[in-house]
Amino acid sequence: MRGVRDVKSKGVIPMTHMGRVQAYSDIVKEFEPVEAQNGVPNGMWWNGARLVRQKAEWAVEQSLGGVMVWDLSQDTSRNATSLLEVIRQVQGSMEGTGMEP
């Protein structure tokens, strides 16, 4: 990841937030984003399912101990739209490959 120093020793995936604050569960209700979507034309930006998947896979590839989630209460309660479920899927897909965290 460009511009990020010493990420491995800190064991976190950098995420930024700018502008309006809104829970991911509310974003899903309001915009019904598709997996690949990380923003809408009004300028709101978030870490969508595909980006969270990429970050979780990157964490595994870097042999990090896991990923940090800021606030689990902001995720959705449905597995089909849950970002935590995406992280669980990545972890499960890595089991037995030698790339487990």
DSSP file (Angstrom, degrees, kcal/mol; ACC not computed):
  #  RESIDUE AA STRUCTURE BP1 BP2  ACC     N-H-->O    O-->H-N    N-H-->O    O-->H-N    TCO  KAPPA ALPHA  PHI   PSI    X-CA   Y-CA   Z-CA
    1    1 A M    >         0   0    0      0, 0.0     3,-1.2     0, 0.0     6,-0.1   0.000 360.0 360.0 360.0 122.9    0.0    0.0    0.0
    2    2 A R  T 3   +     0   0    0      1,-0.2     3,-0.1     3,-0.0     0, 0.0  -0.363 360.0  14.3 -68.5 140.1    1.5    3.2   -1.1
    3    3 A G  T 3  S+     0   0    0      1,-0.2     2,-0.6    -2,-0.1    -1,-0.2   0.529  94.2 116.9  80.0   5.2    2.2    5.9    1.4
    4    4 A V    <   -     0   0    0     -3,-1.2     2,-0.4    10,-0.0     3,-0.3  -0.932  49.0-156.8-111.5 123.5    1.8    3.7    4.4
    5    5 A R        -     0   0    0     -2,-0.6    -3,-0.0     1,-0.2     0, 0.0  -0.774  64.9  -7.3-101.9 142.2    4.8    3.2    6.6
    6    6 A D  S  > S+     0   0    0     -2,-0.4     4,-1.0     1,-0.1    -1,-0.2   0.793  74.5 150.7  53.0  37.7    5.6    0.4    9.0
    7    7 A V  H  >> +     0   0    0     -3,-0.3     4,-2.0     1,-0.2     5,-0.8   0.903  65.4  58.7 -65.9 -41.4    2.1   -1.2    8.6
    8    8 A K  H  45S+     0   0    0      1,-0.3    -1,-0.2     2,-0.2    -2,-0.0   0.894 104.2  49.1 -60.0 -42.5    3.4   -4.7    9.3
    9    9 A S  H  45S+     0   0    0      1,-0.2    -1,-0.3     2,-0.1    -2,-0.2   0.801 113.9  46.8 -69.8 -25.6    4.8   -3.9   12.7
   10   10 A K  H  <5S-     0   0    0     -4,-1.0    -1,-0.2    -3,-0.5    -2,-0.2   0.741  96.7-143.8 -86.5 -23.8    1.5   -2.2   13.7
   11   11 A G  T  <5 +     0   0    0     -4,-2.0     2,-0.3     1,-0.2    -3,-0.2   0.820  56.2 117.5  68.2  31.6   -0.7   -5.0   12.4
   12   12 A V      < -     0   0    0     -5,-0.8    -1,-0.2    55,-0.1    -2,-0.1  -0.914  63.4-128.7-126.8 156.7   -3.5   -2.8   11.2
   13   13 A I        -     0   0    0     -2,-0.3     2,-0.2    55,-0.2    55,-0.1  -0.925  34.8-123.7-100.7 120.6   -5.0   -2.1    7.8
   14   14 A P        +     0   0    0      0, 0.0     2,-0.4     0, 0.0   -10,-0.0  -0.432  35.7 173.6 -68.0 133.6   -5.1    1.7    7.2
   15   15 A M        -     0   0    0     -2,-0.2     2,-0.3     2,-0.0    -2,-0.0  -0.996  12.5-156.8-136.6 141.3   -8.6    3.1    6.5
   16   16 A T        -     0   0    0     -2,-0.4     2,-0.4     2,-0.0     0, 0.0  -0.813   3.5-161.5-117.7 159.6   -9.5    6.7    6.2
   17   17 A H        +     0   0    0     -2,-0.3     2,-0.4    29,-0.0    29,-0.1  -0.995  11.1 173.3-140.1 133.7  -12.7    8.6    6.6
   18   18 A M        -     0   0    0     -2,-0.4    27,-0.4    27,-0.2     2,-0.2  -0.996  49.5  -1.2-137.4 143.3  -13.6   12.0    5.3
   19   19 A G  S    S+     0   0    0     -2,-0.4    25,-0.1    25,-0.1    24,-0.0  -0.562 105.1  25.1  89.4-145.0  -16.9   13.9    5.3
   20   20 A R        -     0   0    0     -2,-0.2     2,-0.5     1,-0.1    -2,-0.2  -0.286  68.8-136.0 -64.2 138.2  -20.2   12.7    6.6
   21   21 A V        +     0   0    0     -4,-0.1     2,-0.3    23,-0.1    -1,-0.1  -0.857  36.3 155.3 -98.8 126.0  -20.2   10.0    9.2
   22   22 A Q        -     0   0    0     -2,-0.5     5,-0.0    52,-0.0    52,-0.0  -0.980  43.8-109.2-151.1 136.5  -22.8    7.2    8.7
   23   23 A A     >  -     0   0    0     -2,-0.3     4,-2.0     1,-0.1     3,-0.5  -0.339  27.4-123.5 -63.5 144.8  -22.9    3.6    9.9
   24   24 A Y  H  > S+     0   0    0      1,-0.2     4,-2.6     2,-0.2    51,-0.2   0.878 113.1  58.5 -58.0 -38.0  -22.3    1.0    7.1
   25   25 A S  H  > S+     0   0    0     49,-2.6     4,-1.8     1,-0.2    -1,-0.2   0.881 107.4  47.0 -59.9 -36.9  -25.6   -0.6    8.0
   26   26 A D  H  > S+     0   0    0     -3,-0.5     4,-2.6    48,-0.2    -1,-0.2   0.861 109.0  54.3 -71.8 -36.1  -27.3    2.8    7.3
   27   27 A I  H  X>S+     0   0    0     -4,-2.0     4,-3.2     2,-0.2     5,-0.6   0.924 108.2  50.0 -60.7 -44.4  -25.4    3.1    4.0
   28   28 A V  H  X5S+     0   0    0     -4,-2.6     4,-1.6     1,-0.2    -2,-0.2   0.915 112.7  46.9 -61.7 -43.1  -26.7   -0.3    3.0
   29   29 A K  H  <5S+     0   0    0     -4,-1.8    -2,-0.2    -5,-0.2    -1,-0.2   0.913 119.8  38.6 -63.5 -42.8  -30.2    0.7    3.8
   30   30 A E  H  <5S+     0   0    0     -4,-2.6    -2,-0.2     1,-0.1    -3,-0.2   0.898 133.5  17.5 -78.1 -41.9  -30.0    4.0    2.0
   31   31 A F  H  <5S-     0   0    0     -4,-3.2    -3,-0.2    -5,-0.2    -2,-0.2   0.601  79.5-143.8-111.3 -14.5  -28.0    3.1   -1.1
   32   32 A E     << -     0   0    0     -4,-1.6    -4,-0.2    -5,-0.6    -3,-0.1   0.943  31.0-156.4  46.6  57.8  -28.1   -0.7   -1.4
   33   33 A P        -     0   0    0      0, 0.0     2,-0.1     0, 0.0    -1,-0.1  -0.269   8.6-125.1 -67.4 149.1  -24.5   -0.8   -2.7
   34   34 A V    >   -     0   0    0      1,-0.1     3,-2.0    14,-0.0    15,-0.2  -0.471  36.2 -95.8 -84.0 165.9  -23.2   -3.7   -4.8
   35   35 A E  T 3  S+     0   0    0      1,-0.3    15,-2.4    -2,-0.1    16,-0.4   0.846 123.7  48.0 -53.3 -40.3  -20.1   -5.6   -3.6
   36   36 A A  T 3  S+     0   0    0     13,-0.2     2,-0.3    14,-0.1    -1,-0.3   0.541  89.2 106.8 -80.6  -5.7  -17.7   -3.6   -5.8
   37   37 A Q    <   +     0   0    0     -3,-2.0    12,-0.2     1,-0.1    13,-0.1  -0.584  31.3 164.8 -84.4 132.5  -19.1   -0.2   -4.7
   38   38 A N        +     0   0    0     -2,-0.3     8,-2.7     1,-0.2     2,-0.3   0.216  66.1   5.5-124.8  10.1  -17.1    2.0   -2.4
   39   39 A G  B     -A   45   0A   0      6,-0.3     6,-0.2     8,-0.0    -1,-0.2  -0.983  60.4-126.2-176.8 171.8  -18.9    5.3   -2.9
   40   40 A V    >   -     0   0    0      4,-1.8     3,-2.1    -2,-0.3     4,-0.2  -0.893  39.5 -99.1-131.6 162.4  -21.8    7.2   -4.4
   41   41 A P  T 3  S+     0   0    0      0, 0.0    -1,-0.0     0, 0.0     0, 0.0   0.711 113.4  72.3 -57.1 -22.1  -21.9   10.3   -6.6
   42   42 A N  T 3  S-     0   0    0      1,-0.1    -3,-0.0     2,-0.1     0, 0.0   0.498 119.3-102.6 -74.7   0.6  -22.8   12.6   -3.6
   43   43 A G  S <  S+     0   0    0     -3,-2.1     2,-0.2     1,-0.3    -1,-0.1   0.383  75.4 139.2  98.8  -3.5  -19.2   12.2   -2.4
   44   44 A M        -     0   0    0     -4,-0.2    -4,-1.8   -25,-0.1     2,-0.4  -0.563  30.4-170.7 -75.1 138.9  -19.7    9.6    0.4
   45   45 A W  B     +A   39   0A   0    -27,-0.4     2,-0.3    -2,-0.2    -6,-0.3  -0.977  11.6 160.7-132.3 142.9  -17.0    7.0    0.4
   46   46 A W        -     0   0    0     -8,-2.7     2,-1.0    -2,-0.4   -29,-0.0  -0.937  48.1 -92.4-149.7 170.6  -16.7    3.8    2.4
   47   47 A N        -     0   0    0     -2,-0.3    -9,-0.1     4,-0.1   -10,-0.1  -0.823  50.8-164.8 -88.8 103.4  -14.9    0.4    2.5
   48   48 A G     >  -     0   0    0     -2,-1.0     4,-2.7   -12,-0.1     5,-0.2  -0.169  36.2 -86.2 -82.0-179.7  -17.3   -1.8    0.6
   49   49 A A  H  > S+     0   0    0      1,-0.2     4,-2.5   -12,-0.2     5,-0.2   0.889 125.4  48.7 -58.6 -45.2  -17.3   -5.6    0.5
   50   50 A R  H  > S+     0   0    0    -15,-2.4     4,-2.4     2,-0.2    -1,-0.2   0.926 114.0  46.1 -64.5 -42.7  -14.8   -6.0   -2.3
   51   51 A L  H  > S+     0   0    0    -16,-0.4     4,-2.5     2,-0.2    -2,-0.2   0.901 112.6  50.0 -67.0 -40.2  -12.3   -3.5   -0.8
   52   52 A V  H  X S+     0   0    0     -4,-2.7     4,-2.6     2,-0.2    -1,-0.2   0.908 110.7  51.1 -62.8 -40.8  -12.6   -5.2    2.7
   53   53 A R  H  X S+     0   0    0     -4,-2.5     4,-2.6    -5,-0.2    -2,-0.2   0.933 110.8  48.2 -60.1 -46.3  -12.0   -8.6    1.0
   54   54 A Q  H  X S+     0   0    0     -4,-2.4     4,-2.3     1,-0.2    -2,-0.2   0.901 112.8  47.9 -62.2 -41.5   -8.9   -7.2   -0.7
   55   55 A K  H  X S+     0   0    0     -4,-2.5     4,-2.2     2,-0.2    -1,-0.2   0.896 112.1  48.9 -67.2 -40.2   -7.6   -5.7    2.5
   56   56 A A  H  X S+     0   0    0     -4,-2.6     4,-1.8     2,-0.2    -2,-0.2   0.905 112.3  48.5 -66.5 -40.7   -8.2   -8.9    4.5
   57   57 A E  H  X S+     0   0    0     -4,-2.6     4,-2.6     1,-0.2    -2,-0.2   0.900 110.6  51.7 -64.3 -40.2   -6.5  -11.0    1.8
   58   58 A W  H  X S+     0   0    0     -4,-2.3     4,-2.0     1,-0.2    -2,-0.2   0.903 106.7  53.6 -61.7 -41.7   -3.6   -8.5    1.9
   59   59 A A  H  <>S+     0   0    0     -4,-2.2     5,-2.7     1,-0.2    -1,-0.2   0.897 110.7  46.7 -61.0 -40.3   -3.3   -8.9    5.7
   60   60 A V  H ><5S+     0   0    0     -4,-1.8     3,-1.8     1,-0.2    -2,-0.2   0.933 110.8  51.6 -66.4 -46.0   -3.1  -12.7    5.3
   61   61 A E  H 3<5S+     0   0    0     -4,-2.6    -2,-0.2     1,-0.3    -1,-0.2   0.827 109.8  50.3 -60.3 -32.1   -0.5  -12.3    2.5
   62   62 A Q  T 3<5S-     0   0    0     -4,-2.0    -1,-0.3    -5,-0.2    -2,-0.2   0.387 113.7-120.0 -86.7   3.4    1.6  -10.0    4.8
   63   63 A S  T < 5 +     0   0    0     -3,-1.8    -3,-0.2     1,-0.2    -2,-0.1   0.827  54.9 163.0  59.9  34.6    1.3  -12.6    7.6
   64   64 A L      < -     0   0    0     -5,-2.7    -1,-0.2    -6,-0.2     3,-0.1  -0.447  48.6-119.4 -76.8 159.2   -0.4  -10.1    9.9
   65   65 A G  S    S-     0   0    0      1,-0.2     2,-0.3    -2,-0.1    -1,-0.1   0.532  73.4 -59.0 -78.9  -5.7   -2.2  -11.4   12.9
   66   66 A G        -     0   0    0     -7,-0.1     2,-0.3   -55,-0.0    -1,-0.2  -0.972  59.2 -77.5 157.2-168.4   -5.6  -10.1   11.8
   67   67 A V        -     0   0    0     -2,-0.3     2,-0.4   -55,-0.1   -55,-0.1  -0.914  33.0-125.1-126.1 155.2   -7.5   -6.9   10.9
   68   68 A M        -     0   0    0     -2,-0.3     2,-0.5   -55,-0.1   -55,-0.2  -0.846  15.8-161.0-101.6 135.0   -8.9   -4.2   13.0
   69   69 A V        -     0   0    0     -2,-0.4     3,-0.3     1,-0.2    -2,-0.0  -0.969  10.9-147.9-113.6 127.8  -12.6   -3.2   12.7
   70   70 A W  S    S-     0   0    0     -2,-0.5     2,-0.3     1,-0.2    -1,-0.2   0.940  79.9  -1.5 -63.6 -51.1  -13.4    0.2   14.1
   71   71 A D    >   -     0   0    0      1,-0.1     3,-2.0     2,-0.0     4,-0.3  -0.819  53.7-166.7-150.1 102.0  -17.0   -0.4   15.3
   72   72 A L  G >  S+     0   0    0     -2,-0.3     3,-1.5    -3,-0.3    12,-0.1   0.765  87.0  70.1 -60.7 -25.8  -18.8   -3.8   14.8
   73   73 A S  G 3  S+     0   0    0      1,-0.3    -1,-0.3     4,-0.0   -48,-0.1   0.666  91.3  60.7 -68.6 -13.6  -22.1   -2.2   15.7
   74   74 A Q  G <  S+     0   0    0     -3,-2.0   -49,-2.6   -50,-0.1    -1,-0.3   0.573  86.6  93.9 -89.1  -9.1  -22.0   -0.3   12.4
   75   75 A D  S <  S-     0   0    0     -3,-1.5     2,-0.1    -4,-0.3   -50,-0.1  -0.266  85.3 -99.2 -74.0 167.4  -22.0   -3.5   10.3
   76   76 A T        -     0   0    0      5,-0.3     8,-0.2     2,-0.2    -1,-0.1  -0.471  17.7-134.6 -83.2 161.8  -25.2   -5.0    9.0
   77   77 A S  S    S+     0   0    0     -2,-0.1     2,-0.5     5,-0.1    -1,-0.1   0.506  81.5  88.6 -93.7  -5.6  -26.8   -7.9   10.7
   78   78 A R  S >> S-     0   0    0      1,-0.1     3,-1.5     2,-0.0     4,-1.2  -0.817  72.3-142.8 -96.8 129.4  -27.4   -9.8    7.5
   79   79 A N  T 34 S+     0   0    0     -2,-0.5     3,-0.2     1,-0.3    -1,-0.1   0.831  98.6  65.8 -56.8 -33.1  -24.6  -12.2    6.3
   80   80 A A  T 34 S+     0   0    0      1,-0.2    -1,-0.3     5,-0.0    -3,-0.0   0.755 118.4  21.9 -63.7 -24.4  -25.3  -11.2    2.7
   81   81 A T  T <4 S+     0   0    0     -3,-1.5    -5,-0.3   -32,-0.0     2,-0.3   0.387  93.6 121.5-122.1   0.5  -24.2   -7.6    3.3
   82   82 A S     X  -     0   0    0     -4,-1.2     4,-1.1    -3,-0.2    -5,-0.1  -0.492  46.8-159.1 -74.8 129.7  -22.0   -7.9    6.4
   83   83 A L  H  > S+     0   0    0     -2,-0.3     4,-1.8     2,-0.2    -1,-0.2   0.826  96.0  57.1 -73.6 -32.6  -18.4   -6.8    6.1
   84   84 A L  H  > S+     0   0    0      1,-0.2     4,-2.4     2,-0.2    -1,-0.2   0.881 103.3  54.4 -64.1 -36.9  -17.4   -8.9    9.1
   85   85 A E  H  > S+     0   0    0      2,-0.2     4,-2.5     1,-0.2    -1,-0.2   0.874 104.1  54.9 -63.3 -37.1  -18.7  -11.9    7.2
   86   86 A V  H  X S+     0   0    0     -4,-1.1     4,-2.0     2,-0.2    -1,-0.2   0.925 108.6  47.9 -60.5 -44.4  -16.5  -11.0    4.3
   87   87 A I  H  X S+     0   0    0     -4,-1.8     4,-2.4     1,-0.2    -2,-0.2   0.911 110.9  51.2 -63.5 -42.4  -13.5  -11.1    6.6
   88   88 A R  H  X S+     0   0    0     -4,-2.4     4,-2.7     1,-0.2    -1,-0.2   0.898 108.2  52.7 -60.9 -40.7  -14.6  -14.5    8.0
   89   89 A Q  H  X S+     0   0    0     -4,-2.5     4,-2.4     2,-0.2    -1,-0.2   0.902 108.9  49.2 -63.0 -41.4  -14.9  -15.8    4.4
   90   90 A V  H  X S+     0   0    0     -4,-2.0     4,-1.1     2,-0.2    -2,-0.2   0.939 112.0  48.4 -62.7 -46.4  -11.3  -14.7    3.7
   91   91 A Q  H >X S+     0   0    0     -4,-2.4     4,-0.7     1,-0.2     3,-0.6   0.924 113.3  47.6 -59.5 -44.7  -10.1  -16.4    6.8
   92   92 A G  H >< S+     0   0    0     -4,-2.7     3,-0.6     1,-0.2    -1,-0.2   0.853 108.3  54.4 -65.5 -35.8  -12.0  -19.6    6.0
   93   93 A S  H 3< S+     0   0    0     -4,-2.4    -1,-0.2     1,-0.2    -2,-0.2   0.703 106.5  53.4 -72.6 -17.9  -10.7  -19.6    2.4
   94   94 A M  H X<>S+     0   0    0     -4,-1.1     3,-2.1    -3,-0.6     5,-0.7   0.623  80.0 113.9 -90.5 -14.5   -7.1  -19.5    3.6
   95   95 A E  T <<5S+     0   0    0     -4,-0.7    -3,-0.0    -3,-0.6    -4,-0.0  -0.358  85.2  12.8 -62.0 132.2   -7.4  -22.4    6.0
   96   96 A G  T 3 5S+     0   0    0     -2,-0.1    -1,-0.3     1,-0.0    -2,-0.1   0.430 103.4  95.2  83.9   0.1   -5.2  -25.3    4.9
   97   97 A T  T < 5S-     0   0    0     -3,-2.1    -2,-0.1     0, 0.0    -3,-0.0   0.534  97.4-114.4 -97.0  -7.3   -3.3  -23.2    2.3
   98   98 A G  T   5S+     0   0    0     -4,-0.4    -3,-0.1     0, 0.0    -4,-0.1   0.469 100.0  93.8  84.2   1.8   -0.4  -22.4    4.6
   99   99 A M      < +     0   0    0     -5,-0.7   -36,-0.1     2,-0.0    -4,-0.1   0.126  49.6 137.3-112.0  18.8   -1.4  -18.7    4.4
  100  100 A E              0   0    0     -6,-0.3    -9,-0.1     1,-0.2    -8,-0.0  -0.326 360.0 360.0 -63.2 147.4   -3.6  -18.7    7.6
  101  101 A P              0   0    0      0, 0.0    -1,-0.2     0, 0.0   -10,-0.0   0.508 360.0 360.0 -67.1 360.0   -3.1  -15.7    9.8
